[in-house]
């Protein structure tokens, strides 16, 4: 297997993307507007790629070719269909690194404020 340091750019410059649909590859697919055909890896109990691909197919983000139906003809048909298809943008925040950092800062600020409020609260003495 060959590694591409910027797969997203390669996909964006392509007419159609064809892949197995691992997590990182799927994020690259979602980050561009290139039609994609995914043939998920699904040996034995491995169903992560297939489950993710099917959910995204239902959203209109990519097309799935079931590996049990894979043949030269079904592959050709899937690629040809993808060439005439426009994927839908999915409402997912793909910038998890930035968003996670923002959420952690907000959580930390909220905890600091909560701790400060507790520190200023005093318990009234009970009457005798």
GUZAPA-755349 format. One record per residue: x, y, z of N, C-alpha, C, O in turn; residue number from 1; chain. Coordinates in steps of 0.1 Angstrom, whole numbers, plus 5000, padded with zeros to 4 digits. Each point is the difference from the previous one (the first is absolute). Last residue first. Layout:
BEGIN
[[X Y Z] [X Y Z] [X Y Z] [X Y Z] NUM 'A']
...
END
This chain:
BEGIN
[[4717 5285 5674] [5001 4992 5012] [4987 4995 5005] [4999 4993 5010] 128 'A']
[[5012 5018 4937] [4997 5006 5013] [5001 4990 5011] [4998 4988 4999] 127 'A']
[[5034 5009 4958] [4986 4996 5004] [4997 5007 5013] [5009 5002 5009] 126 'A']
[[5024 5018 4953] [5000 4992 5012] [4986 4997 5004] [4990 5008 4998] 125 'A']
[[5025 5000 4951] [4995 5008 5011] [5000 4990 5012] [4996 4989 4999] 124 'A']
[[5037 5009 4958] [4988 4993 5006] [4997 5008 5013] [5008 5002 5008] 123 'A']
[[5014 5017 4946] [5002 4996 5013] [4988 4994 5006] [4989 5003 4996] 122 'A']
[[5037 5010 4953] [4987 4996 5008] [5004 4996 5014] [5010 4993 5002] 121 'A']
[[5023 5017 4964] [4994 5012 5006] [4987 4997 5008] [4996 5008 5008] 120 'A']
[[5027 4958 4969] [5010 5005 5009] [4994 5013 5007] [5004 5002 5012] 119 'A']
[[4972 4977 4952] [5000 4992 5012] [5009 5005 5011] [4996 5000 5012] 118 'A']
[[5005 5021 4947] [4987 5003 5006] [4999 4992 5013] [4996 5005 5010] 117 'A']
[[5042 4987 4963] [5001 5013 5006] [4987 5004 5007] [5000 5005 5011] 116 'A']
[[5002 4955 4964] [5008 4999 5012] [5001 5013 5007] [5000 5001 5013] 115 'A']
[[4978 4998 4946] [4992 4993 5010] [5008 4999 5013] [4994 5001 5011] 114 'A']
[[5027 5018 4952] [4990 5009 5005] [4992 4993 5011] [4997 5006 5010] 113 'A']
[[5035 4968 4968] [5006 5010 5008] [4990 5010 5006] [5001 5003 5012] 112 'A']
[[4983 4964 4958] [5004 4994 5012] [5007 5010 5010] [4998 5000 5012] 111 'A']
[[4991 5014 4944] [4988 4998 5008] [5003 4994 5014] [4994 5004 5010] 110 'A']
[[5041 5001 4959] [4996 5014 5005] [4987 4998 5008] [4999 5006 5011] 109 'A']
[[5017 4956 4968] [5010 5004 5010] [4995 5013 5006] [5001 5002 5012] 108 'A']
[[4975 4982 4951] [4998 4992 5012] [5009 5004 5012] [4995 5001 5011] 107 'A']
[[5012 5020 4947] [4987 5004 5006] [4997 4992 5013] [4995 5006 5010] 106 'A']
[[5043 4981 4965] [5002 5014 5006] [4987 5004 5007] [5001 5006 5011] 105 'A']
[[4996 4954 4965] [5008 4999 5012] [5003 5013 5007] [5000 5001 5012] 104 'A']
[[4978 5000 4946] [4991 4994 5010] [5008 4998 5013] [4994 5002 5011] 103 'A']
[[5030 5013 4952] [4991 5010 5004] [4991 4995 5011] [4998 5007 5010] 102 'A']
[[5031 4962 4970] [5008 5010 5007] [4991 5011 5006] [5001 5004 5011] 101 'A']
[[4980 4965 4960] [5003 4993 5013] [5008 5010 5008] [4997 5001 5012] 100 'A']
[[4994 5013 4944] [4988 5000 5008] [5002 4993 5014] [4995 5005 5010] 99 'A']
[[5040 4995 4958] [4997 5014 5004] [4988 5000 5010] [5001 5006 5010] 98 'A']
[[5010 4952 4971] [5012 5005 5007] [4997 5014 5006] [5002 5002 5012] 97 'A']
[[4966 4977 4959] [5000 4995 5013] [5011 5005 5009] [4999 5003 5012] 96 'A']
[[4977 5007 4942] [5012 5006 5006] [5001 4997 5015] [4999 5009 5008] 95 'A']
[[4965 4979 4961] [5012 4992 4997] [5012 5006 5006] [5011 4994 4998] 94 'A']
[[4934 5005 5009] [5011 5009 5003] [5013 4991 4998] [5003 4992 5008] 93 'A']
[[4948 5000 4967] [5009 4995 5010] [5012 5011 5002] [5005 5005 4990] 92 'A']
[[4952 4987 4978] [5001 5010 5011] [5009 4995 5012] [4995 4999 5011] 91 'A']
[[5008 4990 4934] [4994 4995 5012] [5002 5010 5011] [5011 5006 5001] 90 'A']
[[4985 4995 4942] [5008 5004 5012] [4993 4995 5012] [4987 5001 5001] 89 'A']
[[5007 4974 4952] [4994 5011 5009] [5010 5003 5011] [5008 4991 5005] 88 'A']
[[5004 4989 4943] [4997 4997 5014] [4994 5012 5008] [5003 5012 4996] 87 'A']
[[4993 4974 4951] [5006 5011 5009] [4996 4996 5014] [4989 5000 5004] 86 'A']
[[5016 4972 4945] [4993 5003 5013] [5007 5011 5008] [5012 5001 4999] 85 'A']
[[5001 4974 4960] [4988 5008 4996] [4992 5004 5013] [4989 5005 4999] 84 'A']
[[5051 4968 5003] [5004 5011 4992] [4988 5009 4997] [5002 5012 4997] 83 'A']
[[4992 4948 5027] [5005 5010 5008] [5004 5013 4992] [4999 5011 5004] 82 'A']
[[4986 4949 4974] [4989 5007 5007] [5005 5012 5008] [4994 5010 5000] 81 'A']
[[5038 4962 4980] [4993 5008 4989] [4988 5008 5007] [4998 5011 4997] 80 'A']
[[5027 4959 5030] [5008 5012 4997] [4993 5009 4989] [4999 5012 5001] 79 'A']
[[4980 4947 5012] [5001 5009 5011] [5007 5013 4997] [4996 5011 5004] 78 'A']
[[5003 4954 4964] [4987 5006 5001] [5000 5011 5012] [4995 5011 4998] 77 'A']
[[5043 4962 4996] [4999 5009 4989] [4987 5008 5001] [5000 5012 4998] 76 'A']
[[5006 4954 5033] [5010 5010 5002] [4998 5011 4990] [5000 5012 5002] 75 'A']
[[4976 4949 4993] [4994 5008 5010] [5009 5012 5004] [4995 5011 5003] 74 'A']
[[5021 4957 4965] [4988 5008 4995] [4994 5009 5011] [4997 5011 4997] 73 'A']
[[5040 4961 5014] [5005 5010 4990] [4988 5008 4995] [5001 5012 4999] 72 'A']
[[4991 4969 5048] [5004 4993 4988] [5005 5011 4990] [4998 5012 5003] 71 'A']
[[4979 4981 5050] [5010 5006 4992] [5004 4991 4989] [5004 4988 5002] 70 'A']
[[4963 5007 5036] [4995 5002 4986] [5011 5005 4990] [4997 5002 4989] 69 'A']
[[5010 4992 5058] [4996 4987 4996] [4994 5000 4986] [4999 4990 4993] 68 'A']
[[5016 5050 5029] [5011 4992 4996] [4996 4986 4995] [5007 4993 4993] 67 'A']
[[4963 5052 5003] [5002 4989 5010] [5011 4991 4995] [4999 4996 4988] 66 'A']
[[4996 5056 5003] [4999 4988 4992] [5003 4989 5010] [5011 4999 5006] 65 'A']
[[4972 5055 5000] [5006 4988 5005] [4998 4989 4990] [4989 4998 4995] 64 'A']
[[5013 5060 5006] [4994 4988 4995] [5007 4988 5006] [5013 5000 5001] 63 'A']
[[4980 5053 5019] [5009 4991 4992] [4991 4988 4996] [4989 4998 5004] 62 'A']
[[4992 5039 5019] [5014 5005 5000] [5009 4991 4991] [5010 5005 4995] 61 'A']
[[4940 4993 5020] [5004 5005 4987] [5014 5004 4998] [5003 5007 4990] 60 'A']
[[4973 4972 5048] [5000 5014 5001] [5003 5006 4986] [4999 5013 4998] 59 'A']
[[5002 4940 5008] [4986 5005 5003] [4999 5015 5000] [4989 5006 4997] 58 'A']
[[5053 4975 5000] [4993 4998 4987] [4986 5005 5002] [4994 5006 4991] 57 'A']
[[5033 4993 5047] [5003 5011 4991] [4993 4999 4987] [4997 5010 4993] 56 'A']
[[4999 4954 5037] [4993 5012 5006] [5003 5012 4991] [4991 5008 4997] 55 'A']
[[5030 4952 4990] [4985 5000 4998] [4993 5012 5006] [4991 5005 4994] 54 'A']
[[5056 4990 5014] [4997 5003 4985] [4985 5000 4998] [4995 5008 4992] 53 'A']
[[5020 4979 5051] [5002 5014 4997] [4997 5004 4986] [4993 5010 4998] 52 'A']
[[5005 4945 5013] [4990 5007 5007] [5001 5015 4998] [4990 5007 4997] 51 'A']
[[5043 4965 4984] [4988 4998 4994] [4989 5008 5007] [4991 5006 4993] 50 'A']
[[5052 4993 5026] [5000 5008 4988] [4986 4999 4993] [4995 5010 4995] 49 'A']
[[5011 4965 5045] [5000 5014 5002] [4999 5008 4987] [4993 5009 4999] 48 'A']
[[5008 4942 5011] [4989 5006 4993] [5000 5015 5001] [4991 5007 4996] 47 'A']
[[5035 4942 5014] [5004 5014 4997] [4989 5007 4992] [4998 4997 4988] 46 'A']
[[5004 4956 5026] [4992 5009 5009] [5004 5015 4997] [4994 5008 5007] 45 'A']
[[5019 4960 4955] [4996 4995 5013] [4991 5009 5007] [4990 5004 4995] 44 'A']
[[5030 5021 4967] [5003 4986 5002] [4996 4996 5014] [5003 5007 5010] 43 'A']
[[4994 5036 4959] [4990 4994 5009] [5002 4985 5002] [4992 4992 4996] 42 'A']
[[5023 5060 4980] [5006 4988 5005] [4990 4994 5010] [4995 5007 5009] 41 'A']
[[4987 5026 4952] [5005 4998 5013] [5006 4987 5003] [4996 4989 4995] 40 'A']
[[4997 5044 4964] [4999 4986 5001] [5006 4996 5013] [5012 4997 5001] 39 'A']
[[4969 5051 4975] [5007 4994 5011] [4997 4985 4999] [4988 4996 4999] 38 'A']
[[5012 5052 4970] [4995 4986 5000] [5008 4993 5011] [5012 5000 4999] 37 'A']
[[4977 5055 4988] [5008 4989 5005] [4993 4987 5000] [4988 5000 5003] 36 'A']
[[5015 5056 4976] [4992 4988 5002] [5009 4988 5004] [5011 4999 4995] 35 'A']
[[5003 5052 5016] [5002 4990 4990] [4990 4988 5003] [5000 4995 5011] 34 'A']
[[5009 5047 5014] [4987 4998 4993] [5001 4990 4989] [4992 4999 4991] 33 'A']
[[5034 5006 5060] [5001 5005 4986] [4986 4997 4993] [4992 4994 5006] 32 'A']
[[5018 4993 5040] [5006 5013 4999] [5001 5006 4986] [5005 5011 4998] 31 'A']
[[4980 4944 5014] [4990 5010 5005] [5005 5014 4998] [4992 5010 5000] 30 'A']
[[5037 4955 4990] [4989 5000 4990] [4990 5010 5004] [4995 5008 4992] 29 'A']
[[5040 4985 5038] [5005 5007 4988] [4989 5001 4989] [4998 5010 4993] 28 'A']
[[4994 4965 5046] [5000 5014 5003] [5005 5008 4988] [4995 5011 4998] 27 'A']
[[5006 4943 4998] [4986 5005 5000] [5000 5015 5003] [4992 5007 4994] 26 'A']
[[5049 4971 5009] [4996 5001 4986] [4986 5006 4999] [4997 5008 4992] 25 'A']
[[5019 4981 5051] [5007 5012 4994] [4996 5002 4986] [4998 5012 4996] 24 'A']
[[4984 4949 5025] [4995 5012 5006] [5007 5013 4994] [4993 5009 4996] 23 'A']
[[5002 4949 4972] [5004 5001 5013] [4997 5014 5006] [4995 5009 4993] 22 'A']
[[4994 4970 4961] [4992 5007 5010] [5004 4999 5014] [4992 5000 5009] 21 'A']
[[5023 4984 4944] [4993 4990 5009] [4992 5008 5011] [4990 4995 5005] 20 'A']
[[5018 5026 4945] [5008 4996 5012] [4992 4990 5008] [4988 4997 4997] 19 'A']
[[5012 5040 4958] [4996 4987 5003] [5009 4995 5011] [5013 5001 4999] 18 'A']
[[4970 5048 4974] [5009 4993 5010] [4994 4986 5003] [4988 4998 5002] 17 'A']
[[5009 5039 4954] [4993 4991 5010] [5011 4994 5009] [5011 4998 4996] 16 'A']
[[5001 5037 4976] [4986 5000 4995] [4992 4991 5009] [4988 5003 5003] 15 'A']
[[5057 5025 5015] [4995 4988 4992] [4986 5001 4996] [4992 5007 5006] 14 'A']
[[5034 5023 5023] [5005 5002 4986] [4995 4988 4991] [5003 5000 4988] 13 'A']
[[4989 5000 5059] [4993 5012 4995] [5004 5003 4985] [4992 5006 4993] 12 'A']
[[5029 4958 5031] [4985 4997 4998] [4994 5012 4993] [4992 4999 4990] 11 'A']
[[5052 5007 5024] [4999 4990 4989] [4986 4997 4996] [4996 5000 4988] 10 'A']
[[5012 5026 5050] [5003 5008 4988] [4999 4991 4988] [4995 5004 4989] 9 'A']
[[5000 4975 5052] [4988 5009 4998] [5003 5008 4987] [4990 5002 4992] 8 'A']
[[5044 4970 5026] [4990 4993 4992] [4989 5009 4997] [4994 4998 4989] 7 'A']
[[5055 5008 5027] [4989 5009 4999] [4989 4994 4991] [4998 5004 4989] 6 'A']
[[5042 4971 5023] [5000 5009 5011] [4988 5010 4999] [4995 5005 5011] 5 'A']
[[5008 4944 4971] [5001 5013 4995] [4998 5010 5011] [4991 4999 5008] 4 'A']
[[5025 4946 4984] [4995 5010 5009] [5001 5014 4993] [5010 5003 4994] 3 'A']
[[4984 4942 4990] [5007 5012 4999] [4994 5011 5009] [4988 5001 5000] 2 'A']
[[5013 4942 5000] [4992 5012 5000] [5009 5012 5000] [5010 5001 5007] 1 'A']
END
